[in-house]
Amino acid sequence: MLHHALNLDMVTLPGESAWPAPLSLAVAFNEVVLIEGAGPTVSSPLLEVASTLAPPVSGHVRHWGRDAATRRREKIYRLRRRIAYISSRQVLLHLISLAANIALGPCYYQGCSEMEALEPHDDLLEQLELKACLSQNPPQVSKAIYRRAVWARELVKGPELILAAIEGEFATTAGAAMLASVLREYRARYGAAVLLLGESLEAFYPLGHRLLLLEGGQLRKQTILEHRARPLTAYLPLV
C-alpha cells in the first residue's frame, strides 16, 4: 500500500456506474496507468472519488498509504495540493485573466506575485501555446485554450499525482501529441504518478506502464505493443 500514490480498495462509485463494483485499482509511485473506453461522463465518478472531491459509496481510497476518509478537513485540503484533477467539470474564474487563474495556487500558498509564480513554468506555457493569451479572460478564449489553461493551472502546483480525462482537443491527433510531450517533460522533471482516462489513448502508449480497457463493466489488462521492444532497464524505476 505504501508503494502506491493511489489505491482504490474494493470501492463502489456513486451513481449509475459503468465501472466494476467493487473496483480495485492502484497507481504506483511514478507509474502511468491508462484506462481506455472511459469517456468524459464515465470518467467523472472515478476521478472525483480518486481526488477526494466525492466519497465512495463503500470501500477505501488511499493516497500514499493513508485513507482519505480518516483525514481531517484541513489535511484533505493539503492533500489536494499534491493532486492534479483535470476534467470537463473543472472551471476557471471568469473575472480574472488566464495568467491569474494559472498562478492562483502558488500565489495563494507561497505569497508570491503572478510573475514569480509563472516564471519557473515558462516552458510549460510555451508548450501549451498559452503565452499569447495570458492577458485574456476565460470567456474571451476558445474552448481549446480554456482547457489548456486548466491543465497549466493544475501542473504549476507541482502535483505528485495527476488524475485526468482526455477529451476535446487533447483527444485529437495533434492535441494528444502536444499533451503527451507536456506530460513526458513534466514526469522527467517531477516523476509524478499519472492516471489517464479516455475513449482512445494510443498517443499516450509510449508514456504508459499499464493499459486497461473498460468494457462491459470490467477492467481488462491490455498489452502495450510499443513496449515489447523496450530494454528491461526501462522498467527499473518501477522495481
C-alpha positions as YAML, in Angstrom:
chain: A
units: angstrom
residues:
- id: 1
  name: MET
  ca: [0.00, 0.00, 0.00]
- id: 2
  name: LEU
  ca: [2.81, 2.41, 0.87]
- id: 3
  name: HIS
  ca: [4.28, 1.94, -2.60]
- id: 4
  name: HIS
  ca: [1.20, 3.47, -4.25]
- id: 5
  name: ALA
  ca: [0.30, 7.09, -4.86]
- id: 6
  name: LEU
  ca: [-3.34, 5.99, -5.24]
- id: 7
  name: ASN
  ca: [-5.12, 2.84, -4.13]
- id: 8
  name: LEU
  ca: [-8.84, 2.21, -4.60]
- id: 9
  name: ASP
  ca: [-9.64, -0.78, -2.41]
- id: 10
  name: MET
  ca: [-12.97, -2.51, -3.12]
- id: 11
  name: VAL
  ca: [-14.60, 0.82, -3.96]
- id: 12
  name: THR
  ca: [-18.18, 1.28, -5.12]
- id: 13
  name: LEU
  ca: [-18.55, 4.52, -7.06]
- id: 14
  name: PRO
  ca: [-21.59, 6.78, -6.59]
- id: 15
  name: GLY
  ca: [-24.47, 6.88, -9.07]
- id: 16
  name: GLU
  ca: [-25.09, 4.70, -12.09]
- id: 17
  name: SER
  ca: [-21.64, 3.46, -12.98]
- id: 18
  name: ALA
  ca: [-20.04, 1.59, -15.87]
- id: 19
  name: TRP
  ca: [-17.21, 0.58, -13.55]
- id: 20
  name: PRO
  ca: [-16.78, -2.75, -11.78]
- id: 21
  name: ALA
  ca: [-18.45, -2.85, -8.38]
- id: 22
  name: PRO
  ca: [-16.46, -3.12, -6.27]
- id: 23
  name: LEU
  ca: [-13.47, -1.59, -8.04]
- id: 24
  name: SER
  ca: [-9.86, -2.17, -7.00]
- id: 25
  name: LEU
  ca: [-7.26, -0.05, -8.78]
- id: 26
  name: ALA
  ca: [-3.76, 1.04, -7.79]
- id: 27
  name: VAL
  ca: [-1.31, 3.54, -9.28]
- id: 28
  name: ALA
  ca: [2.28, 3.07, -8.09]
- id: 29
  name: PHE
  ca: [4.83, 5.81, -7.47]
- id: 30
  name: ASN
  ca: [6.00, 7.30, -10.78]
- id: 31
  name: GLU
  ca: [3.68, 4.98, -12.73]
- id: 32
  name: VAL
  ca: [1.47, 5.94, -15.70]
- id: 33
  name: VAL
  ca: [-1.78, 3.96, -15.89]
- id: 34
  name: LEU
  ca: [-4.00, 4.33, -18.97]
- id: 35
  name: ILE
  ca: [-7.69, 3.35, -18.98]
- id: 36
  name: GLU
  ca: [-9.31, 3.23, -22.42]
- id: 37
  name: GLY
  ca: [-13.01, 3.12, -23.13]
- id: 38
  name: ALA
  ca: [-13.88, 5.71, -20.47]
- id: 39
  name: GLY
  ca: [-15.39, 8.85, -21.97]
- id: 40
  name: PRO
  ca: [-15.95, 12.09, -20.01]
- id: 41
  name: THR
  ca: [-19.26, 11.02, -18.42]
- id: 42
  name: VAL
  ca: [-17.90, 7.62, -17.42]
- id: 43
  name: SER
  ca: [-14.62, 9.10, -16.15]
- id: 44
  name: SER
  ca: [-16.11, 11.71, -13.83]
- id: 45
  name: PRO
  ca: [-17.26, 9.48, -10.92]
- id: 46
  name: LEU
  ca: [-13.89, 7.72, -10.68]
- id: 47
  name: LEU
  ca: [-11.85, 10.92, -10.95]
- id: 48
  name: GLU
  ca: [-13.94, 12.73, -8.35]
- id: 49
  name: VAL
  ca: [-13.64, 9.87, -5.86]
- id: 50
  name: ALA
  ca: [-9.92, 9.43, -6.56]
- id: 51
  name: SER
  ca: [-9.28, 13.14, -5.99]
- id: 52
  name: THR
  ca: [-11.36, 13.19, -2.72]
- id: 53
  name: LEU
  ca: [-13.96, 15.54, -4.24]
- id: 54
  name: ALA
  ca: [-16.65, 12.88, -3.70]
- id: 55
  name: PRO
  ca: [-16.85, 9.99, -1.23]
- id: 56
  name: PRO
  ca: [-17.24, 6.40, -2.43]
- id: 57
  name: VAL
  ca: [-20.41, 4.50, -1.56]
- id: 58
  name: SER
  ca: [-18.19, 1.88, 0.04]
- id: 59
  name: GLY
  ca: [-14.55, 0.85, 0.15]
- id: 60
  name: HIS
  ca: [-11.36, 2.75, 0.84]
- id: 61
  name: VAL
  ca: [-9.50, 5.43, -1.11]
- id: 62
  name: ARG
  ca: [-5.86, 5.70, -0.05]
- id: 63
  name: HIS
  ca: [-3.29, 8.26, -1.13]
- id: 64
  name: TRP
  ca: [0.32, 7.47, -0.34]
- id: 65
  name: GLY
  ca: [-0.88, 4.77, 2.07]
- id: 66
  name: ARG
  ca: [-3.31, 6.95, 4.06]
- id: 67
  name: ASP
  ca: [-7.08, 6.52, 3.93]
- id: 68
  name: ALA
  ca: [-8.70, 9.77, 2.78]
- id: 69
  name: ALA
  ca: [-11.80, 9.11, 4.93]
- id: 70
  name: THR
  ca: [-9.72, 9.26, 8.14]
- id: 71
  name: ARG
  ca: [-8.13, 12.64, 7.40]
- id: 72
  name: ARG
  ca: [-9.35, 15.89, 8.93]
- id: 73
  name: ARG
  ca: [-10.68, 18.57, 6.60]
- id: 74
  name: GLU
  ca: [-7.52, 20.69, 6.71]
- id: 75
  name: LYS
  ca: [-5.44, 17.58, 5.88]
- id: 76
  name: ILE
  ca: [-7.67, 16.87, 2.88]
- id: 77
  name: TYR
  ca: [-7.10, 20.41, 1.59]
- id: 78
  name: ARG
  ca: [-3.34, 19.91, 1.84]
- id: 79
  name: LEU
  ca: [-3.65, 16.54, 0.13]
- id: 80
  name: ARG
  ca: [-5.47, 18.12, -2.83]
- id: 81
  name: ARG
  ca: [-2.49, 20.41, -3.42]
- id: 82
  name: ARG
  ca: [-0.49, 17.27, -4.25]
- id: 83
  name: ILE
  ca: [-3.12, 16.10, -6.76]
- id: 84
  name: ALA
  ca: [-3.96, 17.45, -10.22]
- id: 85
  name: TYR
  ca: [-7.59, 16.77, -11.10]
- id: 86
  name: ILE
  ca: [-8.46, 17.58, -14.71]
- id: 87
  name: SER
  ca: [-11.86, 17.00, -16.30]
- id: 88
  name: SER
  ca: [-14.56, 18.92, -18.17]
- id: 89
  name: ARG
  ca: [-16.05, 19.84, -14.78]
- id: 90
  name: GLN
  ca: [-13.00, 21.92, -13.85]
- id: 91
  name: VAL
  ca: [-13.60, 25.62, -14.45]
- id: 92
  name: LEU
  ca: [-11.60, 28.85, -14.46]
- id: 93
  name: LEU
  ca: [-12.56, 32.10, -12.71]
- id: 94
  name: HIS
  ca: [-14.05, 34.24, -15.47]
- id: 95
  name: LEU
  ca: [-13.36, 37.69, -13.98]
- id: 96
  name: ILE
  ca: [-9.57, 37.33, -13.92]
- id: 97
  name: SER
  ca: [-7.04, 36.66, -16.66]
- id: 98
  name: LEU
  ca: [-5.72, 33.26, -17.71]
- id: 99
  name: ALA
  ca: [-2.38, 34.20, -16.14]
- id: 100
  name: ALA
  ca: [-4.04, 34.97, -12.80]
- id: 101
  name: ASN
  ca: [-6.02, 31.72, -12.96]
- id: 102
  name: ILE
  ca: [-2.92, 29.64, -13.68]
- id: 103
  name: ALA
  ca: [-0.86, 31.35, -10.97]
- id: 104
  name: LEU
  ca: [-3.64, 31.26, -8.37]
- id: 105
  name: GLY
  ca: [-2.36, 28.31, -6.33]
- id: 106
  name: PRO
  ca: [1.30, 29.35, -6.00]
- id: 107
  name: CYS
  ca: [0.32, 32.99, -5.35]
- id: 108
  name: TYR
  ca: [-2.02, 31.95, -2.53]
- id: 109
  name: TYR
  ca: [0.13, 29.33, -0.85]
- id: 110
  name: GLN
  ca: [3.57, 30.84, -1.43]
- id: 111
  name: GLY
  ca: [2.65, 34.52, -1.18]
- id: 112
  name: CYS
  ca: [4.44, 35.31, -4.44]
- id: 113
  name: SER
  ca: [3.49, 37.57, -7.33]
- id: 114
  name: GLU
  ca: [1.87, 36.34, -10.54]
- id: 115
  name: MET
  ca: [5.11, 36.86, -12.45]
- id: 116
  name: GLU
  ca: [7.13, 34.98, -9.82]
- id: 117
  name: ALA
  ca: [4.64, 32.10, -9.89]
- id: 118
  name: LEU
  ca: [4.70, 31.71, -13.68]
- id: 119
  name: GLU
  ca: [8.38, 32.34, -14.42]
- id: 120
  name: PRO
  ca: [9.58, 28.80, -13.50]
- id: 121
  name: HIS
  ca: [6.90, 27.37, -15.81]
- id: 122
  name: ASP
  ca: [7.68, 29.38, -18.92]
- id: 123
  name: ASP
  ca: [8.47, 26.22, -20.91]
- id: 124
  name: LEU
  ca: [5.13, 24.67, -19.93]
- id: 125
  name: LEU
  ca: [3.22, 27.75, -21.08]
- id: 126
  name: GLU
  ca: [5.19, 27.71, -24.31]
- id: 127
  name: GLN
  ca: [4.42, 24.03, -24.94]
- id: 128
  name: LEU
  ca: [0.72, 24.62, -24.37]
- id: 129
  name: GLU
  ca: [0.85, 27.71, -26.64]
- id: 130
  name: LEU
  ca: [-0.70, 29.89, -23.97]
- id: 131
  name: LYS
  ca: [1.74, 32.79, -23.74]
- id: 132
  name: ALA
  ca: [-0.06, 34.97, -26.30]
- id: 133
  name: CYS
  ca: [-3.38, 34.56, -24.45]
- id: 134
  name: LEU
  ca: [-2.35, 35.06, -20.81]
- id: 135
  name: SER
  ca: [-3.78, 38.57, -20.56]
- id: 136
  name: GLN
  ca: [-7.23, 37.47, -21.75]
- id: 137
  name: ASN
  ca: [-10.08, 36.37, -19.51]
- id: 138
  name: PRO
  ca: [-11.54, 32.85, -19.91]
- id: 139
  name: PRO
  ca: [-14.74, 33.95, -21.75]
- id: 140
  name: GLN
  ca: [-12.55, 35.58, -24.42]
- id: 141
  name: VAL
  ca: [-10.67, 32.44, -25.46]
- id: 142
  name: SER
  ca: [-11.55, 29.29, -27.40]
- id: 143
  name: LYS
  ca: [-12.51, 26.02, -25.71]
- id: 144
  name: ALA
  ca: [-9.13, 24.57, -26.62]
- id: 145
  name: ILE
  ca: [-7.21, 27.42, -24.97]
- id: 146
  name: TYR
  ca: [-9.53, 27.24, -21.95]
- id: 147
  name: ARG
  ca: [-8.79, 23.52, -21.42]
- id: 148
  name: ARG
  ca: [-5.05, 24.09, -21.88]
- id: 149
  name: ALA
  ca: [-5.20, 26.75, -19.17]
- id: 150
  name: VAL
  ca: [-6.91, 24.26, -16.83]
- id: 151
  name: TRP
  ca: [-4.03, 21.83, -17.42]
- id: 152
  name: ALA
  ca: [-1.49, 24.61, -16.85]
- id: 153
  name: ARG
  ca: [-3.17, 25.68, -13.61]
- id: 154
  name: GLU
  ca: [-3.07, 22.14, -12.25]
- id: 155
  name: LEU
  ca: [0.52, 21.43, -13.33]
- id: 156
  name: VAL
  ca: [2.06, 24.62, -11.91]
- id: 157
  name: LYS
  ca: [1.05, 23.31, -8.48]
- id: 158
  name: GLY
  ca: [3.74, 20.66, -8.93]
- id: 159
  name: PRO
  ca: [1.36, 17.73, -8.27]
- id: 160
  name: GLU
  ca: [2.71, 14.29, -7.40]
- id: 161
  name: LEU
  ca: [-0.41, 12.55, -8.75]
- id: 162
  name: ILE
  ca: [-2.20, 13.54, -11.97]
- id: 163
  name: LEU
  ca: [-5.78, 12.34, -12.50]
- id: 164
  name: ALA
  ca: [-7.15, 13.35, -15.88]
- id: 165
  name: ALA
  ca: [-9.77, 12.69, -18.53]
- id: 166
  name: ILE
  ca: [-8.54, 13.06, -22.11]
- id: 167
  name: GLU
  ca: [-11.20, 14.81, -24.18]
- id: 168
  name: GLY
  ca: [-11.84, 17.66, -26.59]
- id: 169
  name: GLU
  ca: [-8.72, 18.96, -28.34]
- id: 170
  name: PHE
  ca: [-6.49, 16.51, -26.47]
- id: 171
  name: ALA
  ca: [-8.40, 13.58, -27.95]
- id: 172
  name: THR
  ca: [-7.31, 14.67, -31.46]
- id: 173
  name: THR
  ca: [-4.02, 13.58, -33.02]
- id: 174
  name: ALA
  ca: [-2.34, 16.99, -32.78]
- id: 175
  name: GLY
  ca: [-3.71, 17.80, -29.33]
- id: 176
  name: ALA
  ca: [-2.74, 14.41, -27.91]
- id: 177
  name: ALA
  ca: [0.80, 14.81, -29.27]
- id: 178
  name: MET
  ca: [1.06, 18.19, -27.56]
- id: 179
  name: LEU
  ca: [-0.18, 16.87, -24.23]
- id: 180
  name: ALA
  ca: [1.96, 13.73, -24.39]
- id: 181
  name: SER
  ca: [5.02, 15.94, -24.83]
- id: 182
  name: VAL
  ca: [3.96, 18.09, -21.87]
- id: 183
  name: LEU
  ca: [3.47, 15.04, -19.65]
- id: 184
  name: ARG
  ca: [6.75, 13.46, -20.76]
- id: 185
  name: GLU
  ca: [8.71, 16.56, -19.75]
- id: 186
  name: TYR
  ca: [6.73, 17.05, -16.53]
- id: 187
  name: ARG
  ca: [7.40, 13.47, -15.43]
- id: 188
  name: ALA
  ca: [11.08, 13.75, -16.34]
- id: 189
  name: ARG
  ca: [11.25, 16.75, -14.01]
- id: 190
  name: TYR
  ca: [8.94, 15.67, -11.17]
- id: 191
  name: GLY
  ca: [8.36, 11.92, -11.58]
- id: 192
  name: ALA
  ca: [4.63, 12.17, -10.88]
- id: 193
  name: ALA
  ca: [2.23, 9.23, -10.95]
- id: 194
  name: VAL
  ca: [-0.46, 9.57, -13.64]
- id: 195
  name: LEU
  ca: [-3.91, 8.09, -14.26]
- id: 196
  name: LEU
  ca: [-5.31, 8.97, -17.71]
- id: 197
  name: LEU
  ca: [-8.80, 8.03, -18.88]
- id: 198
  name: GLY
  ca: [-10.27, 8.40, -22.35]
- id: 199
  name: GLU
  ca: [-12.03, 6.72, -25.25]
- id: 200
  name: SER
  ca: [-8.73, 6.19, -27.07]
- id: 201
  name: LEU
  ca: [-5.27, 6.78, -25.60]
- id: 202
  name: GLU
  ca: [-3.00, 5.46, -28.32]
- id: 203
  name: ALA
  ca: [-0.96, 8.68, -28.42]
- id: 204
  name: PHE
  ca: [-0.08, 8.13, -24.76]
- id: 205
  name: TYR
  ca: [1.03, 4.49, -25.06]
- id: 206
  name: PRO
  ca: [4.74, 5.44, -25.11]
- id: 207
  name: LEU
  ca: [4.25, 7.02, -21.65]
- id: 208
  name: GLY
  ca: [2.18, 4.21, -20.20]
- id: 209
  name: HIS
  ca: [3.32, 1.42, -17.91]
- id: 210
  name: ARG
  ca: [-0.08, -0.29, -17.80]
- id: 211
  name: LEU
  ca: [-3.05, -0.20, -20.17]
- id: 212
  name: LEU
  ca: [-6.53, -1.23, -19.02]
- id: 213
  name: LEU
  ca: [-9.68, -1.48, -21.12]
- id: 214
  name: LEU
  ca: [-13.07, -0.65, -19.61]
- id: 215
  name: GLU
  ca: [-15.53, -2.92, -21.36]
- id: 216
  name: GLY
  ca: [-18.83, -4.42, -20.25]
- id: 217
  name: GLY
  ca: [-18.40, -3.25, -16.67]
- id: 218
  name: GLN
  ca: [-14.98, -4.90, -16.38]
- id: 219
  name: LEU
  ca: [-11.38, -3.68, -16.46]
- id: 220
  name: ARG
  ca: [-9.21, -5.87, -18.65]
- id: 221
  name: LYS
  ca: [-5.44, -5.66, -18.84]
- id: 222
  name: GLN
  ca: [-4.07, -4.98, -22.33]
- id: 223
  name: THR
  ca: [-0.54, -5.26, -23.70]
- id: 224
  name: ILE
  ca: [1.08, -2.04, -24.85]
- id: 225
  name: LEU
  ca: [2.70, -3.32, -28.05]
- id: 226
  name: GLU
  ca: [5.14, -0.41, -28.21]
- id: 227
  name: HIS
  ca: [6.77, -1.70, -25.01]
- id: 228
  name: ARG
  ca: [7.84, -5.06, -26.45]
- id: 229
  name: ALA
  ca: [10.97, -3.51, -27.94]
- id: 230
  name: ARG
  ca: [11.96, -1.68, -24.73]
- id: 231
  name: PRO
  ca: [15.06, -2.88, -22.88]
- id: 232
  name: LEU
  ca: [14.43, -4.23, -19.38]
- id: 233
  name: THR
  ca: [16.35, -1.30, -17.91]
- id: 234
  name: ALA
  ca: [13.43, 0.95, -18.87]
- id: 235
  name: TYR
  ca: [11.39, -0.67, -16.11]
- id: 236
  name: LEU
  ca: [13.95, -0.32, -13.31]
- id: 237
  name: PRO
  ca: [12.25, 2.80, -11.79]
- id: 238
  name: LEU
  ca: [9.20, 0.59, -11.05]
- id: 239
  name: VAL
  ca: [11.18, -2.08, -9.19]
...
